[in-house]
């Protein structure tokens, strides 16, 4: 009986450790939509690393939430960092006047955006799929405090 109790306590502790790890360290996320194609497709399963004090890096794929109640969650790529100036000219992203090399994306020559400064405490995010008309919901400034997680790994369903 004592041995069974020890095993039960060990099993409960192990399960609690897994739940805490999944809640505070990594979290699963399913992509819905095609804004990150070809990097991520709809229904790809992502394992995201939770971030609590996000230090932005260009190229990170992040999950962020909106300030709405209830919040909506989006997955996008960070392309401009705080203090930089961003412009889109004929679909080509320019950071501080220098074209950004983006081998992961499609280019839409219809996309234009005047130079926009990225304020401190914010990053500029955009989806990789730019084959459609530009809409405000596919790109924009996001406060770093709203960034919830950063991509660690993803798995694609076979189609």
C-alpha positions in Angstrom: 0.0 0.0 0.0 2.8 2.4 0.9 4.5 1.7 -2.5 1.2 2.5 -4.3 0.9 5.8 -2.5 4.5 6.7 -3.4 3.8 6.0 -7.1 0.5 8.0 -7.0 2.3 11.0 -5.4 5.1 10.7 -8.0 2.5 10.5 -10.9 0.6 13.5 -9.6 3.8 15.5 -9.2 5.0 14.6 -12.7 1.6 15.5 -14.2 1.6 18.9 -12.3 5.1 19.5 -13.6 4.0 18.9 -17.2 1.0 21.2 -16.8 3.1 24.0 -15.3 5.7 23.6 -18.1 2.9 23.7 -20.8 1.3 26.7 -19.1 4.3 28.9 -18.3 7.1 27.8 -20.7 5.7 26.5 -24.0 2.2 26.6 -25.4 0.6 25.0 -28.5 -0.9 27.2 -31.2 -2.8 26.3 -34.3 -2.5 28.6 -37.3 -5.8 29.7 -38.8 -5.6 31.5 -42.2 -3.1 32.0 -44.9 -1.4 35.2 -43.9 1.9 33.4 -43.1 2.0 31.2 -46.2 4.5 29.7 -47.3 6.2 29.6 -44.0 3.1 28.5 -42.0 -0.1 27.2 -43.6 -3.5 27.1 -42.1 -3.9 24.3 -39.5 -0.1 24.0 -38.9 0.6 23.1 -35.3 3.1 25.4 -33.7 5.0 25.0 -30.4 5.5 28.5 -29.1 7.9 29.6 -26.3 6.2 32.0 -23.8 7.9 35.4 -23.5 7.3 37.6 -20.5 9.7 40.5 -21.2 9.9 40.3 -25.0 13.2 41.5 -26.5 12.3 41.9 -30.2 14.5 40.5 -32.9 13.8 41.0 -36.6 12.5 37.8 -38.3 10.9 36.4 -35.1 7.5 34.7 -35.7 5.4 35.7 -32.8 1.9 35.3 -31.4 0.4 38.5 -30.0 -2.9 39.3 -28.6 -5.1 42.3 -29.2 -6.2 44.6 -26.4 -9.8 43.7 -27.0 -12.0 41.9 -24.5 -11.9 38.9 -25.2 -8.5 39.2 -26.9 -7.9 37.8 -30.4 -4.6 36.1 -31.1 -2.5 36.5 -34.3 0.7 35.0 -35.6 3.0 37.3 -37.7 6.6 38.0 -38.4 8.5 40.9 -36.8 10.2 43.0 -39.5 10.9 46.4 -37.8 12.2 47.1 -34.4 11.7 50.1 -32.0 13.4 53.3 -33.3 13.6 52.2 -36.9 11.8 53.7 -39.9 9.9 51.4 -42.2 8.6 51.9 -45.7 7.1 49.6 -48.4 7.9 50.6 -52.0 6.5 48.4 -54.8 6.1 45.6 -52.3 9.7 45.8 -51.1 10.2 46.5 -47.4 12.8 49.1 -46.6 14.2 49.6 -43.1 15.9 53.0 -42.6 16.0 53.3 -46.4 17.7 49.9 -46.9 15.8 47.1 -48.7 15.1 44.1 -46.3 16.1 40.7 -47.7 13.0 38.4 -47.2 13.5 35.0 -48.8 10.6 33.6 -46.9 7.9 35.8 -48.5 6.0 36.7 -51.6 6.2 40.2 -53.0 3.1 42.2 -54.1 4.2 45.2 -56.2 0.9 46.9 -55.3 1.9 47.4 -51.7 3.0 50.9 -50.8 3.6 52.6 -47.4 5.1 55.9 -46.6 8.1 55.9 -44.2 6.7 55.2 -40.7 8.7 55.4 -37.5 8.4 52.5 -35.1 8.0 54.0 -31.6 9.8 52.6 -28.5 7.9 49.7 -26.9 6.5 48.6 -30.3 7.4 46.3 -33.2 6.0 46.3 -36.7 4.6 42.9 -37.7 3.5 41.5 -41.1 2.4 38.2 -42.6 4.7 36.4 -45.1 1.9 36.0 -47.7 1.6 39.3 -49.5 -0.1 38.1 -52.7 -3.4 39.8 -51.9 -4.5 43.4 -51.5 -3.0 45.1 -48.4 -5.4 45.3 -45.5 -4.6 46.9 -42.1 -5.2 43.6 -40.3 -2.3 41.8 -42.0 0.3 44.3 -40.7 0.9 46.9 -38.1 2.4 48.2 -35.0 2.1 45.9 -31.9 3.2 46.8 -28.4 5.8 44.4 -27.2 3.8 43.9 -24.0 1.1 42.2 -26.1 3.6 39.7 -27.6 2.7 36.4 -25.9 5.1 33.8 -27.5 7.8 33.2 -30.1 7.9 30.2 -32.5 10.0 27.3 -31.5 8.9 24.6 -33.8 6.0 23.8 -36.2 4.5 20.7 -37.7 2.6 20.6 -41.0 -0.2 18.2 -41.7 0.3 16.2 -44.8 -2.1 17.1 -47.5 
